[in-house]
């Protein structure tokens, strides 16, 4: 059984053009939704990793009459989707807490010869999300093709 790859290459190029050139808003919105999904997975992972009390207590700050969580879990942010290399969208999910890297990768304890445990919560979240992303992308491509054909 053989398959002609040049036809698939042309289809992939047309699909990429449809997504980035003709329907950039839909592509950007899809990446924003994917970033939100990764952020929710990361929040759940941080909660599970820090459930034994090592993560400290929940801390809140009141700003403009609203209560905002300012600990590790509340510091997870999703950036805007942006064009990377001119032809593909990318979105970043990161923890902006100043001590997030210490919890993520562990650190040496001053004055002793010991090291804290590294939780690798974002890495675990990324691996979980990698299993869910293809299904999301497939649904988006189906939606894109339906809209692209009707236009």
C-alpha positions as CSV (number, residue, x, y, z in Angstrom):
1,X,0.0,0.0,0.0
2,X,1.5,3.3,-1.0
3,X,0.3,6.9,-0.3
4,X,1.2,10.0,-2.2
5,X,2.8,12.4,0.2
6,X,2.8,15.4,-2.1
7,X,-1.0,15.7,-2.0
8,X,-0.9,15.6,1.8
9,X,1.8,18.3,1.9
10,X,-0.3,20.5,-0.3
11,X,-3.3,19.9,1.9
12,X,-1.2,20.7,5.1
13,X,0.0,24.0,3.5
14,X,-3.5,25.0,2.5
15,X,-4.8,24.2,6.0
16,X,-1.9,26.2,7.6
17,X,-2.8,29.1,5.3
18,X,-6.5,28.8,6.1
19,X,-5.7,28.9,9.8
20,X,-3.2,31.7,9.9
21,X,-4.0,33.9,7.0
22,X,-7.8,33.6,6.3
23,X,-9.0,32.8,9.9
24,X,-6.4,34.3,12.3
25,X,-9.0,35.2,14.9
26,X,-10.3,31.6,15.2
27,X,-6.7,30.2,15.4
28,X,-5.8,32.7,18.1
29,X,-8.9,31.9,20.1
30,X,-8.1,28.2,19.8
31,X,-4.6,28.8,21.2
32,X,-6.1,30.9,24.0
33,X,-8.5,28.1,24.9
34,X,-5.6,25.6,24.8
35,X,-3.6,27.8,27.2
36,X,-6.6,28.0,29.5
37,X,-6.9,24.2,29.5
38,X,-3.1,23.9,30.3
39,X,-3.5,26.4,33.1
40,X,-6.3,24.5,34.7
41,X,-4.4,21.3,34.5
42,X,-1.4,23.0,36.1
43,X,-3.5,24.4,38.9
44,X,-4.8,20.9,39.7
45,X,-1.3,19.5,39.6
46,X,0.1,22.2,41.9
47,X,-2.8,21.5,44.3
48,X,-2.1,17.8,44.2
49,X,1.6,18.2,44.7
50,X,1.4,20.7,47.5
51,X,-1.6,19.0,49.3
52,X,0.6,17.7,52.1
53,X,1.1,21.2,53.6
54,X,4.6,21.8,52.2
55,X,3.2,24.5,49.9
56,X,2.3,26.8,52.7
57,X,-1.1,28.3,53.5
58,X,-3.3,30.0,51.0
59,X,-2.6,33.8,50.8
60,X,-4.9,36.4,49.4
61,X,-4.7,40.1,48.5
62,X,-7.6,42.4,48.2
63,X,-7.3,44.7,45.2
64,X,-10.2,46.9,44.0
65,X,-12.6,45.1,46.3
66,X,-11.8,41.7,44.8
67,X,-9.9,38.9,46.6
68,X,-7.0,37.5,44.5
69,X,-4.9,34.5,45.5
70,X,-1.2,35.4,45.6
71,X,0.4,32.0,46.4
72,X,1.9,29.5,43.9
73,X,-1.5,28.5,42.5
74,X,-2.8,32.0,42.1
75,X,0.4,33.0,40.3
76,X,-0.2,30.8,37.3
77,X,-0.8,33.0,34.3
78,X,-1.6,32.4,30.6
79,X,0.0,34.8,28.2
80,X,-1.6,36.0,24.9
81,X,-1.4,33.9,21.9
82,X,1.2,35.4,19.5
83,X,2.7,34.5,16.1
84,X,5.9,32.6,16.4
85,X,8.2,32.5,13.4
86,X,5.6,34.4,11.4
87,X,3.4,31.4,10.7
88,X,2.3,29.6,13.9
89,X,0.6,30.7,17.0
90,X,2.1,30.0,20.4
91,X,0.9,30.7,24.0
92,X,2.8,30.5,27.2
93,X,1.5,29.3,30.6
94,X,3.9,30.2,33.5
95,X,4.1,30.7,37.2
96,X,5.1,34.3,38.0
97,X,5.6,33.7,41.7
98,X,9.2,34.7,42.7
99,X,9.7,31.4,44.4
100,X,8.1,29.1,41.8
101,X,11.4,27.9,40.4
102,X,12.5,26.8,43.9
103,X,9.4,24.6,44.3
104,X,9.6,23.4,40.7
105,X,13.2,22.3,40.6
106,X,14.1,22.1,44.3
107,X,17.0,24.0,46.0
108,X,19.8,23.5,48.5
109,X,18.9,24.3,52.1
110,X,21.3,27.0,53.5
111,X,23.6,25.9,56.3
112,X,23.0,22.2,55.8
113,X,24.0,19.6,53.3
114,X,20.4,18.8,52.3
115,X,18.2,19.6,49.3
116,X,14.4,20.2,49.1
117,X,12.2,18.0,47.0
118,X,11.6,19.1,43.4
119,X,7.9,18.8,42.4
120,X,8.2,19.4,38.7
121,X,4.5,20.4,38.6
122,X,4.7,22.3,35.3
123,X,6.5,19.4,33.6
124,X,3.8,16.9,34.8
125,X,1.1,19.3,33.6
126,X,2.7,19.6,30.2
127,X,2.9,15.8,29.8
128,X,-0.8,15.5,30.8
129,X,-1.8,18.2,28.4
130,X,0.2,16.6,25.5
131,X,-2.2,13.7,25.6
132,X,-5.3,16.0,25.4
133,X,-4.0,18.5,22.8
134,X,-4.3,16.3,19.7
135,X,-8.1,15.8,20.4
136,X,-8.5,19.5,20.8
137,X,-6.6,20.2,17.6
138,X,-8.6,17.7,15.7
139,X,-11.9,19.2,16.8
140,X,-10.5,22.7,15.8
141,X,-9.4,21.5,12.4
142,X,-12.9,20.0,11.8
143,X,-14.4,23.3,12.8
144,X,-12.0,25.2,10.6
145,X,-12.7,23.0,7.6
146,X,-16.5,23.5,8.1
147,X,-16.1,27.2,8.2
148,X,-13.5,27.4,5.4
149,X,-15.7,25.4,3.0
150,X,-18.8,27.5,3.7
151,X,-16.9,30.8,3.2
